[in-house]
C-alpha cells in the first residue's frame, strides 16, 4: 500500500543551503555556521542518540537508516527553506511497504525554542508499524515525549477538562477533523489518552490497534478495529480515561 504525505507547503530549498554537517551513529545533523545548534552540537548529538535508543526500545524495532536532521535558528528561516511554520516536522514524503522515500526531521532550535525532543523521531521510527490515523500517530509521538511544554501530560489535560476545552475522541478518529484543532489542546490530550491506553490496557493491545488501523480505511472500519481489540468502543474508552483523569492517581 502506498501513501503520500499531505504536505502541500513543502519545498526543498534547504538542500542547496550551505549547512555545516555532523554525523553520529544514527543521524546526519545539518545546521548553520555560528548558530546555537553549532555551539551545542555535541550535547544535541548525545540527547538525540538517547532518544533514538529509547524510541526503538519501546517499539521493539531496529533501524539502520540515518535520519537527516535539519536544525534552523528561527521559524522564519525554516519557512524560507522548507516551507512550514511549525517548530518541527518529520518528512517521509512517500511511503510504500513501510519504506519511506525521505527520512528527515526539520526543527527550530534557539534560546526560546529547542524543539529537539522525541516527538518527530517517533513519527519516522514508528513507520514500520504502519501509518495509523492522526489520533494514534500523534498520541504515540507525544507519549514518547511524555510531556507537553515540560508539563505532565495527564495534569495538563486535567486542566483542559476543567476548562471544557477537550475534543471528543470520536471526532479525533476522523483525520479530516484535525485541520482546525488547537495545538495546545490536541497534543496534551492525545498524549494523555494514548498514555492511558498503553499503561492501563497494555502496549501489545495498542500496537495491534495501531497496526490494524489506517489512513486508507474508512472511519467506521477503524472504529471497529478499536472495538475488536479492546472489547470496548471509543466512547467507552474515552469515559474510562476521563474518569481516570478525575481521580488523584492521574499523575
C-alpha positions in Angstrom: 0.0 0.0 0.0 1.4 3.4 -1.0 0.9 6.6 1.0 1.7 10.2 0.0 2.4 12.7 2.8 -0.1 15.6 3.0 2.5 18.5 2.9 1.3 21.0 0.2 3.6 23.7 1.8 6.7 21.6 1.5 9.7 22.8 -0.5 13.3 21.6 -0.6 15.4 24.8 -0.8 17.3 23.5 2.3 19.0 21.0 0.0 21.1 23.8 -1.5 21.7 25.7 1.7 25.4 25.6 2.9 24.8 23.8 6.2 27.6 22.5 8.4 27.3 18.8 8.9 28.0 16.5 11.8 27.3 12.8 11.8 26.5 10.4 14.6 25.7 6.7 14.6 22.0 7.3 13.7 21.8 10.9 12.5 23.3 13.4 10.0 22.9 16.8 11.6 22.7 19.9 9.4 23.0 23.4 11.0 24.1 26.9 10.2 27.5 28.2 11.0 27.8 30.3 14.2 24.3 29.1 15.3 23.3 28.0 18.8 23.0 24.5 17.3 26.6 24.6 16.2 27.7 25.7 19.7 25.7 22.9 21.4 26.0 20.2 18.7 27.8 17.7 21.0 25.1 18.0 23.6 22.4 17.7 20.8 24.0 14.5 19.4 24.1 12.9 22.8 20.5 13.7 23.5 19.2 12.5 20.1 21.1 9.3 20.3 19.5 8.7 23.7 16.1 9.4 22.1 16.8 7.1 19.2 17.6 4.2 21.6 14.6 5.0 23.9 12.1 5.0 21.0 13.3 1.9 19.3 13.4 0.1 22.6 9.8 0.9 23.2 8.8 0.0 19.6 10.9 -3.2 19.7 12.4 -2.3 16.3 15.8 -1.9 14.7 16.7 1.0 12.4 19.7 1.0 10.1 18.9 4.2 8.2 20.3 7.5 9.4 17.9 10.4 10.0 18.7 13.6 8.1 18.2 16.1 10.9 17.9 19.8 9.8 18.2 22.5 12.5 17.0 26.0 11.9 17.8 29.1 14.0 14.3 30.5 13.6 10.8 29.8 12.3 11.4 32.4 9.6 14.5 30.5 8.4 12.5 27.2 8.4 9.7 28.7 6.4 12.1 30.1 3.9 14.0 26.9 3.4 11.4 24.1 3.8 8.0 25.8 3.8 6.3 25.1 7.2 5.7 27.5 10.0 5.6 24.9 12.9 8.6 24.3 15.1 9.1 20.7 13.9 8.3 18.2 11.1 9.0 14.6 10.2 9.2 14.3 6.4 8.9 11.0 4.7 7.0 12.3 1.5 6.0 8.8 0.2 5.6 5.5 1.9 5.3 2.1 0.3 5.6 -1.2 2.1 6.6 0.8 5.2 9.6 2.1 3.3 9.8 5.9 3.3 11.2 7.9 0.4 12.7 10.5 2.7 13.9 10.2 6.3 14.1 13.7 7.5 13.4 15.9 10.6 13.2 19.7 10.5 13.3 21.6 13.8 13.8 25.0 15.2 16.5 25.4 17.8 17.2 28.8 19.6 17.3 30.2 23.1 13.5 30.4 23.3 12.5 27.2 21.3 14.6 24.0 21.5 12.3 21.6 19.6 14.5 18.5 19.7 12.6 16.1 21.8 11.3 12.6 20.9 8.1 13.6 19.0 9.3 13.9 15.4 11.8 11.0 15.7 8.9 8.8 16.8 6.9 9.6 13.6 9.8 8.3 11.5 10.9 5.4 13.6 7.4 4.0 14.0 6.8 3.8 10.3 7.5 0.0 10.3 4.3 -0.3 12.4 2.4 1.2 9.5 0.6 4.6 9.1 -2.3 4.8 11.5 -4.7 7.7 11.9 -3.5 11.0 13.4 -5.0 10.3 16.8 -2.8 7.3 17.3 0.3 8.7 15.5 0.4 12.0 17.3 -0.6 10.3 20.6 2.2 7.9 20.4 4.7 10.6 19.5 3.5 12.8 22.4 3.6 9.7 24.7 7.2 9.1 23.8 8.0 12.7 24.8 5.9 12.1 27.9 5.4 15.8 28.5 3.8 18.9 26.8 5.8 22.0 27.2 7.6 20.3 30.1 4.3 19.6 31.9 2.9 16.2 32.9 0.5 15.0 30.2 -2.3 13.9 32.5 -2.1 17.0 34.7 -2.1 19.3 31.7 -5.1 17.5 30.3 -7.0 17.7 33.6 -6.8 21.4 33.3 -8.3 21.2 29.8 -11.1 19.0 31.1 -11.8 21.6 33.8 -11.9 24.3 31.2 -14.2 22.2 29.0 -11.7 22.5 26.1 -11.2 18.9 25.1 -12.3 17.5 21.7 -14.3 14.3 21.7 -12.2 11.2 20.9 -14.8 10.1 18.4 -14.3 13.4 16.5 -10.5 12.9 16.5 -10.8 9.5 14.9 -11.5 11.3 11.6 -8.4 12.8 10.2 -10.5 15.4 8.4 -11.4 17.0 11.7 -7.8 17.8 12.5 -7.5 20.7 10.2 -8.6 23.3 12.7 -7.7 21.8 16.0 -5.8 23.9 18.6 -2.3 22.5 19.1 -2.1 23.5 22.8 -5.2 21.3 23.4 -4.7 18.5 21.0 -1.2 17.4 21.8 -1.5 17.0 25.6 -5.0 15.5 25.1 -4.0 12.8 22.6 -0.7 12.2 24.6 -2.7 11.6 27.8 -5.2 9.4 26.1 -2.6 7.2 24.5 -0.5 7.1 27.7 -3.7 5.8 29.5 -4.4 3.2 26.8 -0.8 1.9 26.9 -0.3 1.9 30.6 -3.8 0.6 31.5 -4.5 -1.8 28.7 -1.0 -2.8 27.6 1.5 -2.0 24.9 0.6 -5.0 22.8 -3.1 -4.0 22.5 -2.0 -0.5 21.5 0.5 -1.9 18.9 -2.1 -4.2 17.5 -4.6 -1.4 17.2 -2.0 0.9 15.6 -1.1 -1.7 13.0 -4.7 -2.6 12.2 -6.0 1.0 11.7 -5.0 3.0 8.7 -5.5 6.3 6.9 -6.7 4.3 3.9 -9.6 2.8 5.8 -13.0 4.4 6.4 -13.5 5.9 9.9 -16.1 3.2 10.6 -13.6 0.4 9.8 -11.0 1.9 12.1 -13.6 2.2 14.9 -14.5 -1.4 14.5 -10.8 -2.4 14.8 -10.6 -0.5 18.1 -13.6 -2.2 19.5 -12.5 -5.6 18.3 -9.1 -5.3 20.1 -10.3 -3.6 23.3 -13.7 -5.1 23.5 -15.0 -1.6 24.1 -15.9 1.2 21.7 -14.1 4.5 21.6 -16.8 6.3 23.7 -16.4 3.7 26.4 -12.6 4.0 26.4 -12.9 7.8 26.5 -15.2 7.6 29.6 -12.7 5.3 31.3 -9.9 7.7 30.6 -11.8 10.8 31.7 -12.7 9.0 35.0 -9.0 8.1 35.4 -8.1 11.8 35.0 -10.7 12.8 37.5 -9.1 10.7 40.2 -6.0 11.6 42.1 -3.9 8.9 40.5 -3.7 10.9 37.2 0.0 12.0 37.7 
